[in-house]
Amino acid sequence: MTGIGNHCSFVLLAEFHIYEGPQLKYQFPQPLGVDESLLATSMLPDGAEAQLDDWTVFFLNQTPFNTISPVLALDTPEVKPVALPGHGHTNGKSDKPELLCVLNLVRTKHDKTWDRGAKVLALAICTRHSYIQIFKVRNYLHVNQDGNLTVNEQPFLLLAIEDYFTDPSQDCLARLFDAVNSMDLSAVPLLSRQEKLLMRSSERKDIFAEKFSQRVNSQSTTVSKGKQHKPSNSGGSYSSFEEGILMRSKDKDKAQSAEGTRGKRENGIRSRADTGSSSTAPLVQPPGQSQGSPSDTSFSLGGSAVWVGDESGLELAKDGVGDSNSVASLTVSSSAPSHRKRRSTGASSSSSQAHSREHHARQINASRSYYDMHLRHAMVKDTHFYHTTVTYRDHPLPIKLPLATFPEEVGDYSLISLIKVFNSNQLVSGPVHPHLHTSGPLTHPIILLFNGLVTGKRIIFLGHKRPAGDVSNFVLSACALASGCGVVLRGFIERAFPYANLENREEWESVPAYIAGVTNPIFETSRAWDLLFDISSGSVTIAKDIHTTYPVVTPAFGAPPVTRSGTLKAETSVGSEADFDRKEGTKNEGITTNSDKIFIEDIRAAIEDHFGEGLVRMRFTEYVARFVRFASRYEEEVTGATNFGYPSIPFSEVPGQALQLGSGIAFVDDATCSRELAANAHRIEAWRKTSSYQYCVADHEKFAASSAIRGFDVLHQLSRVRHGKNLADTEALAIMRTLADNVKTYEQVVELLSFVMPQGQGLLHLGFGLFHQQEAVRDATVDLFNNLRAFPVGVSFLQSLNHFQRYAYVRQAHGKEKKLLQQQQQQQDSRTESNFSSPGTYTGRMHSNSVINGNF
């Protein structure tokens, strides 16, 4: 992530001349070295004069015809944003220039004093950032001179272009260039790929709040002077875990001050009775509540608390460091601001005494953690974004920088809009091709689009008499869809032309597998495409000569037996990896699959039920990830090995040998696996010939080398826990114990949680291990959850467990701690006994026994 500067590489201004057409008037700070007529035509699309304003997007440095030369303005040092592993230059393409995103605003202003009564201008900024939507800020609140809140729509480019209308000189471009580059992002948290996945899958607004420590520390001086943020009480419902802690602490302080002398006397009694523990008073137990069960206050924080009793002692680790080897803090803890000992409801008082010294030594860190939690909640409104402000000509412009984006996601695209427009397979015309129609003639248009993208087909989005910005958004949405929202695959943006025109038609049509957006209907008759998507009517047209362009070749896997025998038979009891296989059988003629149909039905139901864009994106990420794992299985069946996945191995239990966990994609049975392999063989074979496949292989190699959890397939184990039928006790124990032993560090915890998507209901299925009939499985589950709770991000996921699982976790953690303490005491007693039994200590042993028996 960059700091100050290097956000804007160039600023361009084009003007439509009534006699000469589009003209590129200014290039700041220097010429780009690209054909000026090409840039002007891209900035001023057809029909721009009919729109008051229009936002378009196009790219530079894709092909030789739009590559910048010279690149002096791009030679300044810069730190790139964290992206997918393998998103650097690979496969011998290190000399390829970096892709530049161009955000362009076309503005038409009417004035009777001008020629033809109007002027059409286009202002564009070139940036390396894919989150270009931050430069088109709209609908933000502003306090006017009267003190009232008003809504303004003043993006960067809109202010600058209005400035140019007033003063038509290059100075306005310089001011825009300097304003954008003055944006300070040096304090933006740098997130790894797994952290990004976890952030985008979580709806908590305080996820990774500890990453904003720089902002918190910069304002710690204010808090030390007593200017602390005061959380509001909204009917007993607290907006966050920290607010609940603070409110409860204040209420208990008031209750203790009201007790007066009686409370002090009770403190003294408890202090004398509890030697070695804190001298402060524990919480008063509510009447009618037994000591052996968790209190009602365990679930009083809006149903989000995990711990029993007073949660104020919860120590969130700073900078990803926590104590995962002890559960003492689960039962005994204190809050530094209120100096109270935490009540233990599941363990004996001796447990509290044994760990009080250890807890006492952590009180300073607990105090710092308490204030840090409180501060970061007050300072960070939503950790999914980095909030900052940029001033342009005394206009403060708020910026919300998204932190969980990937390079294949450009702009503020919308998959929901794409699905709503192309939602009927009745509007699909053209021949049936096995690369595209994985479900026969009834294949949904969105599946046709995905298949066309991953198999390298030439695709055009046509928007006749529509703003060029509309077709641009559809192209960007299609690229995000095929890549799994930037998470799984890549290579689509580099061959995408969000707005293409006749001026450079020969160049972009020469790009293999291009994805273009056009507004001129002449492209419909050119037939230089394989799929045409009309955004005005929602129709999809498949080229008549597609069989000639892409001849159908019999795949290596089909009706005959598989090449590598024995694999399918070994996975008879393997459960489905996702919900796609929950319905068996085929309804279409021939060898088809219902997986895509079920997926689209789920997406349509989610949209009809008004679920948000975030859930739809996560579902497509899941879909593309499953396609890749399925393709890995296909490659293994055909060639005997896979280059981008784990081999398909079932769980095996050989007497006298170590247990071997399974790996690879899982299916319900042999028939389902064979049917889907045959149905998807054509599109997988076509995908393996594209650049996207080569990127996938390179990304897998880098991810495998940098993965925090190694030695087993995490996704397979989670799938077995979630979907496994008749899961053997030995396999359940092996899975839970392996996870508990290999998920301990911060990086390992984040990686595990990134695989546990909200669609998989978080830790719900792993939490069922707390109710397993075998004690060893329950202990392994407790150990795993203890490792998770050592880090703030793990705490947030544990808080999502239901009440039964939280109760079981706390109760079993207390019981396990008590059992561990008893074992330690027995070992200590046995060592003492052995010391007394050694030569020369016979008298001391008799004296000790006499004291114990009361005989002096």
N, C-alpha and C positions, 0 to 999 in steps of 0.2 A: 504494500500500500504506500502510495506516495505521500510526501509531506506537503510543503509549500512549493508550488510550481509544478510544471510538467503535466498539468491536467489538460491543457489546451495546446495542441501543436500548431494549428493554423486557424485563421479566421478568413472566411471567404465572403464576398458580396457580389451578387449578380443582379443585373437589371434587364428587364425586357424592353428592347428598343422597337418602336413601332415600324421601323423600316428594315432594320438589320436582324431583328429577332433577339434571342437570349445572348447577352454579353456579360462576360466575367470582367467586372470593373476593378476589384481590389483583391489582392492576396497578401495577407499579413501573417508573419513578419517578412516573408519572402515568397517568391513564386514556387509552386510545387513541382514544376517540371512536367506536368501532365497537360495534355491538349486542352486549351482553354475552352474551346467550343464544347468539348465533352463535359467539362465541369459545369458550364453554364446550362447546358441542356439537362443535366441531371438535377441541377438546383431549381430549374424552372420547368416543371412537368407540364404535359399537355392539359389544357383547360384550367391552368392556375388562375387565370383572370376571372374565372367564374366563382372562385372561392375567396372569402374574406381573408382567411388565413388557413394554412395547411402545413402539417408537420410530415416530413419525409425523412427517410434514412437510406444511405448508401454507403458502400465500403470502398476503401482504397488499399492498394498493395495486394490485391487478389491475383491479378493476372498482369502480363507485361503491358497491356494497354492502359491500365490505371495505376501503375506503380509509380511512386513518387521518386523523382530524381532531379536535382540532388536532394539529399536528406540532411542538410546541415542543421535544420531546426530540430531534428530528431536525435541528434548525436549527444545531447546532454545526458549525464548519468541519471538513471532512474531505477527504482526498485519496483518490480512488477507485483501486481496483486497475487496473493496465494491462489492457485488454481488446482485443477485436477492433476494428479501425478501423470507425468507424460505430456503435459500441455506445453512444455518447452519444445525446443526444436529437436526433433528426432528423425531417425531414418535418413540421415544424411542431408537434411534440409536446414542446416544451421545458417545458411546464407540467405534464407528466405526472409524478406522484410516482415516486420510485425504489422498485423492488420490494424487499420485505422477506421474507426466508426465516425461517420459524418452525420451530425444532426442538423437538419435544414429546416428553416422556417420561411415559408412563402407568404408574403403580406401584400394585399391589394388595398390601396388607399385611394378613395375617390375625391376629386377636387375639380371643379369646373374650370378653374384657371389653367389647368394642365392640358397638354395635348391628349385628345380622346377622353379627357375628363378623369383619368385615373393613372396611377403608377403601380407597377408590379415589381417588387423587390424580393430578393431571397438572400438571407443571411445564414451562414453555416459555420459551425465549429467542428474541427477535427480533433478527436481524442482517442486515446488508447483504451479508455474505460468502456466496458460493455454496459454499465448502468447509466446510460445516457439520459434516462428519464429524470435524473436529478437536475438537469439543466432546463427542464420545462415545468417549473414549479407552478402550481395553480391552486386556487381556493385556499388561501391561508388567511388567518385572522390578523388584523392590523388595528391599532388604536389610533383613531384620528384626533384632531385637535380638541374636539368636544369631549374626549374621553370615552367615546363609544367604539364598540368593536365592529369593524366592517370587513367584508370579504374582498380581497384583492386578487386579481389574476395578472401577475406581472412576472413572467419568466425572464430569464436572462436575455434571451434573444429578442423577446418582444420589447423590452425596455430599450435594448440597443438599436433595434430597427426603427423604433419611434424616434430615438435620438438622431438617427441618420436622416430621417425625413425632415427633422428640424434643422440639422446642420450637416449637409451631405459632404462629409470629408472623411479621410482615412482615420481621423482622430477617434471616431466612435469605435472603430475596429480595435484600435490600440487600447482604449479603455475597457472594452469587453475582454480582450486578451489578458490584460493585467488583472481584471477582477476575477476571472475564472482561475487563473494561476495563483491568486492570493489565497485561495481556499486552503486552509490548514487541515490536513488529515494525518498529521504526525502522531496524534493520540488515538487514532482508530485502532481498535484491537485487531491483531492479525490472527485469523482463525485457520486451522488446518482443514483439510477436506472433511474429516470425520466430524469436526466441530461444526462446520457449515451444515452438514447433513442433519446433525442433531438439532441445531438451531431452527432450521426451516421446518422440521417435523414437530417442534414443540410450540404450543400456544402460550406458554408462560412468558410474561413480559419481563421477567428478571432472569431469564436463562443466560448463563455465563456473565452474570453481573460482576463477578470478580475480575473479569477482563478489563473493566473500566476503572481499574485501580488508580490510574494516573489522574483521572478527573476527580476521583474521590479524594486522593491525597492533596490535590491542589486546593481543596476547599475544607480541609480538616481544621485549618486555623479558625475558620468561622465557627465551627462547632465547639472548639475549645473555649470560645468566648461566650458560649451559652445560647448561640443562635441555632438551635436544633430544629429540625423539621418535626412537626407534630402531626402524627397520623390521625385521621378522623374516624370516629366510630359511627358506622352506618348500620344501625339496628342490630348490633352484635355480630355483624358479618365483616370480616377483615379482608382487605384487598391483598395481603401478602402474609407470608409466614413471619417476617420481621415485625410487621405492624401488630400482629397478634401478640408477639412476645412483649413488645413495648407496652401495650395497653394492659396486659395482665400484670406486668411488673408494677405499673403505677397503681393498679387497683389493690395489689397485695401490700404495697407500701402504705397506702392509706389505711388498710385494715390493721396492719401491725402498729401504726402510730396511734390508732384508736384504742388498742388494747392497753396501752400505758404500762403501768408497773407490773401488771399480771403477765404481760408478754415478756418483760425482762426477766421475771422470776422463772418463767418456763424456759427461757433461753439458758439460764444458769443450770437448771436441772438437766436439760438435755446435754449441755456441755460436759457436766460431770459424768453423766451416764454414757456418753459417747466419747471415750478417750481416743485421741488420735484423729478425730474428725474435726470439722469446722465448728467454731463456737457459735455459729448463727443458727437460727431456728428453722426447722423444716416446715414444709407446708402443713397446715392443719387439715387433717383428714375429714372429709364431709361425713356427717352422721349417716349411719345406715349403710356405709360402704365397707366392704371387707378389704382386708389388707392384702389378700392374695390375688386380687384381680385388678386389671387396669382401671383407672379412674375415668369418669366421664369426661374430664378435661383433656384426655388424650385425643379426643376427636372434636374439640371445641373450636378449632380454627377453620371453620368453614368446611370441615371434613377433610382437611388436607394435612393434618399433623400425623406424624408417624410415631412419636415417642409417647411414653406413659408419663403422666404427672406433669411437672413443670418443664416446658420446652425451652426455657430461657437459657439453659446451660448448653444448648446445642452449639458445638464449635464447628463452624464452617471453615474448612481449611483454606488458607491463603495461598495463592499461586499454585494451586493444584497439589498441595502437600497435605496429607492427613495421616492419622493413625488408624491403620486398618488391622492391626494385630490384636486389639483388645476391644472388648465390648463394655469395658467399665464405664465409659462415658455414656453408654446407653442407659445405665441405671443410676449412676451417681454423677451429678454435675451441678455447677453453681453458676449463677450470673454475677459477673463482677460488679455491675452497677448497683445491685440490690443486696449482694453478699448473703445469699441464702443457699442452704444445702438442699439438693434436690431429693425428693422422696423416692425411694425404691419400692415399687409395689410388687415386683415379682421375685425379689431376692431377700434374703434375711438381712438383719441389721449388721451382722458380721461382714457381709459382702461390702456394705458401705464403708465400714471401718477399714477394711483391708485396702480399699482403693482411695481413701480420702487424701492420703499424702500425695499420691500420683496426680489426683485432680487438683490439689492445692498448688502443685508446681506449675499447672497450666492456667492458673487464674489470670495472669497478666495477658497471655495470648487470647484467652477467652474474652477479656475486656476489650482488647483491640478488635477482635473479630466482631463483637457485638456492635461497636460503634461503626465499623466498616460496613456491616450489613445494613445498619440504619441509614448510613450516609448514602450508600449506593442506591438504595431504594428511593431516597429523596431526590437524588440528582439524575438518575436515569429513568426516563419515562417508559421506554420500550427498548430493550437491548437488541432487538432485531435491526435497529437502525442507529446510525451515528448522527446525532443532531448537531448541526453547526449553522453558522450564518455568514453570508457573504454580502458585502456592501458594494452596490453599483450606483454611483452618483447619489450618494446619501440615501439610497433605498436599501434597507436591510432585507435580504432575501433568505428565508429559511431553507436549509438543505437537510433532507432525510436520506442519508446514504445507506442503502441496504447492505448488510454484512454477509449474507448467505447466498451470494450470486456466483455463477460460474461463467466462464468465457462464452459458452454456447448460448447463454441467455442474454439477448441484447434488447434493451428497452423494456417498457412495461407492457409485455405481450399478454394476451388473454386466450387461454385454451377454451374457455367456456364459449366465447364468441365464435371461435372456429367450429366448435362442435354444433352449436345452434344453427349455423348457416348450412353446414353439410351434415344433415341429420336424416336423410331419407335415401335408401338404396333404390327407390323407384326412379330417382333422377339420374341414375348411372346408365350411361349408354356406351356401346362399344363391345369389342370381343372380350371373351373371358381368357385371362392369361394366368398360368399357375404361379408366376412370381407375385401377382397382385391378389388374386382371388383365392385366399387360403380357406375360405368357407363357401366356395362355389359362387354361383350367380348372386346369392343373397349377401355377399360380403358387404359390410357397412362401409360408407365412403371414408370414414376416418381410418379404418383399417386399410383401405385401399391407399390412402395417403401415406400411412406409415410404411406399408410394404413398398410403395414406390420410392420413398426416401431412402430406406435402408438397402434397397436393391439397385440404387443408382440410376433411376429413371429421370428423364428430363421433365420438369414440372413447371407449369405456368399458372399463376393466379391472375385472372382477368377481372378488372373492375371498370367496365365501360360506363362513362359519365359518373364515375365515382371519384372522390378525392384520391390523389396518389398516396396520401397517408394511410388510407384504408388497405390498399393492396400491400403496402409496406408492412403493416401490422400482421397481415395474414401470412406473409412470408416468414417473418420473425417467429410467429407462433408455430408454424410448421417445423422450423428448425429446432425449436425447443421441444416440440412433441417427439421428434425422431431421436433426439439425444437423451430422452428421459429427463427433460428440464435441465440439461447441462451436466447431469450427474454420471450417466452411464457411458454414452457414446459421444463422439465428436467428429468434426470434419464436415459439418453441414454449413456452418456460417461462411467458411472460406469459399464455397461455391454458390452462395446466395447473393442475389441481386434484388433487394427489396423494391427498388424502382428501376426498371429497365425501359429503354426507349429505342426508337428507330435509329438514332444517331450512332449508337455503338452496338447495333444489333449483331453485326457479323462477329464482333469480338466476344460478347457474352454467350452467343449461341454456339461458339466453338468450344466452350468450356464443357467437359463431360459432366453429365448429371447435374446440370444447373438447376437452380430453384429461383424463378424470376417472378416479379410482380409487374404487370403492365396495365395500362388504361386504354390503349389503342386496340380496337377490335380487329385490326388487320392481322394481328398475330394469330387469331383463331383460324384463319384460312391459310396461314403459312405452313402448317403441319410440320413444323420443326420441333415438335414436342411429343411426349409420350402420354402425359396426362394433363388435361386442362380443367381447372377448377374455376367456375364462374361464380364470383362472390355476390353478384346481383340476383341470380336465380337459384343458387345453391346446387346447380347441376354439375355433374362430373362426366367428362368425355375421355374415353380411351382411344388412342390412335388406332386407325384401322390396320395399319401395317406393323403393329407391335410384334406380331409373331415373326415377321420378316426381320425386324431390327433385333429382336431377342429370341432366337430360335429355342424351342423347348428341347432340352436335353434330358434324357432319362437320368434321374439322380442315382447316386451310389446306393442310397437306401430306399427301398420300396417294398413291394409285397414279398419278395423272396426273403429267406432268413438273413439275419444281420451278419455282418462280417465277423465281428468278435463275439463268439458264442459264449453263453453262460452268464452274461451281464444282466439281462432282463430277468432271468429266472431267479437270480439271487436277491432281487428286490421285490419279492412278492408282497411282503408286509409293509413296505415303505409307504408312508403317508404322503399326501399331496403337499407340495411346497406352497401353494397359494389356493385361493378359493376358486380358481379357474376350473379345477377338475372335480368340483363337488357334484356335477351332474354327469352321468355316464350316458353312453349311447350317442348315435349320430342321427340327425334328422334330415340332413341334406343327402342328395344322391352322391354315390361314390365315396371315396375316402376323404372325409372332411372332419373338422373339429368344431366343437362348441365353445372352446376357450375364449376366442375373440368375441363371440356373440354374448357370452355371459359377462365379459368385461365391459362391453359397450352398454349393456343393459344396466349394469351397476353405475356406470358413469351418468347415464341419462337419468336414472332414479335420483342420484345425488344432486344433479342440477335442478331437477323438478322439485326436490325438497329444499332448494335454496341453500345448499352447501356452498362454501366459498371457493375461490380460485385456488387457495392453498391445498385443499383436499384433492381437487381434481389433478393438480400437478403431482402430488405425492402418489396418486394412483397410477399415473402414467410413468412415473419413475419406477414404480414397482413392476409395471407391465414390461418396460424395456429391459429392466434387470433380469426378469424371468426369461425373456427372449434370448438374452446373451447366455444365461446358464443353460437354457435348452439347446442353443446352438453349440455350446461346448460339449454337451452330451452327444449331440449328433456327430460332431467331428470325431469324438472318441469312438463311436460305433463304426464310423466309416474308415478312419485311418488307424485306429488302435491307440491313439493318444490325442490329447488336446493341448493347444498352445495358450489358452486364456482361461483356464478354470481348473478346478479340482477334478481328479478322476472319479468316476462313479464306483464307489466301493461300499458294500453293505456292512453293517455292524457284524462283527464276528467275535465269538467267544470260544477260544480253544483252551481246553484244560491244560494247565501248566504253563501257559503263555499269557502275556499281557493282552488286555482287551484292545481291540482295534475299532475305533469309532468310524462311522460311515462318512461319506463325503459325496459331493455332487448333487444334482437336482434329484428330487424325489417324486415318485408317482404313486397313484393309488394301487395299481396292479400292472401286470405285463401288458394286458390288452390296451390300456390307456396309453402306456408309453409307446407301444408299437404304432398305434393309430396316429398319435400326434407327430411322431417322427416322420411317418410317411406323408402326412398332410402338410407338414412344414418343410419338407426336404427341398422343394424348389426355391423357396425364398431364402433359405439358409445357404444353399449353394450359390445363389446370386449374390448374397451379402458377402460371402467369403472372397469375392472377386473385386470388392470395392476398397477404397482408401479407408473407409470407416473401420473395416475389419483390421487393417494393418495398424491403425491407431489403437484399436482395442487390445491387440496383442502386446503392443509396446506399453500401454497403460497398465496392463495386468502384471507385466514383469516388474515395473517400477513399484506398483502397489505391493506386490508380494515381497519385494526387497525392503520396503519401508513399513510394512504392517507391524503393529504392536503385538497382536495376537498371532502366534505362528504355531504350526504343527498340526492343525486340524481345521476343518471347514466349519466356521461359526454358523453360517446360514443354514447348513444342513442340520446341525444340532438343534437350532431353534425351530426348524421345520418339523423335526421329529417330535419335539416336545409339544408343538402346537397341533400337528395333524396326525401324529403316529397312531396307528390302530394296534391295540394290544401291545403296547410298549412294554418290553420285558423289564423286570426290576433291575437286572444287571445293567442294561443299557441306560435306564434312567439314572442309576447311580453313577455310571461312568460319565454321562454327560454333565450332571450337576457337579461332580467332583472335579472334572477337567476344567469346567468354567471357574469354579472357586479357586483352583490352584493356578490358573493362568490369567486371571483378571484381577490384578492388584494395583498396578500403577495407574496414574491419571490417564495416560494415553490408552491403556488397555480398557479402562472403564468407559472412556468416551467411544472407543471403537465398538465395544459390545453394545452400548446404548444406541449407537447410530444404526445398528442392524435391527434393533427393536423399534420398528416404526409404530406410530400411533395406530395405523391400520391393523397392526398386530396386537393392539391393545396393550402396548408397553410391556411391563413386567408381569402382567396378569398370568400368563401361562407358566412362566418360571415360578411365580408365587404359589402355584398349585403344588409345587414340591414340598411346601410346608405341611401339606396334609397327606403326604405319601405314607403308605403302611409301614415302610422300612425307616427305622430311625436314622440310618446312615444317609439316606436321601434327604431327610429333613435337616440333618446337621450340615450337609453340604450346601443346601439352600440358604441356611442361616449364615454360613461362612461367606457365601457369595454376596448376600445382601449387606453383611458387615463391611465387606470390601467396597461396596458401592457407596455406603453412607459416609465413607471417609472423605468424600469430595462433594462440594455443593451441587454439582450436576447430578450426582447419584442420589442425593437427598431429594431433589425435585422429582425424580422418577419414583422413588419410594413413596413419596407423598401421593402418587396417583394410584397406589394399591387400594383395593376396597377395604372396608372396615374389618371384615373377617380375616383377610390376609395380614393386615397390620396388627391386629390383635394376636394372631398366631405367631407372627414374627417376634413381637415384643416378648410374649410369654416364653417362647422357646429360646430366645436370646438370653433372657433372664435365667431360665433353667440351665442352659448350657454354661453360663458364667458361674452359677452357683456350684454346678458339678465340677467345673474346672478348679474353683477355689477349694473345694473339699479335697480334690485329688492333691492339690499343692500342699494343703495342710497335712494330709496323711503322709505325703513324702517327707515333709519337714519333721513330723512326729517320728517317722521311722528312722530318719537320720539321727535325731536326738536319742532315740532308743538305742541305736547302734553305738553312739558315742558313750552312753552310760554303760553299755555292756562290754566295753573294751577293758583290757587289764588296767588295774589301778584305780578304777572308778566304781568299784562295787559298793563302797560306803555311800558315795554320792547318790547312787541309784536307790539304795534303801532309804536314804533320807528323803529323796524326792517322792518316793511312794508313800512314805509316812506323812508328808505334807498333804499329798493329795487325799489320803484316807483320813486326814484329821488326827493322826497319831503323832504327837510331838515327843 
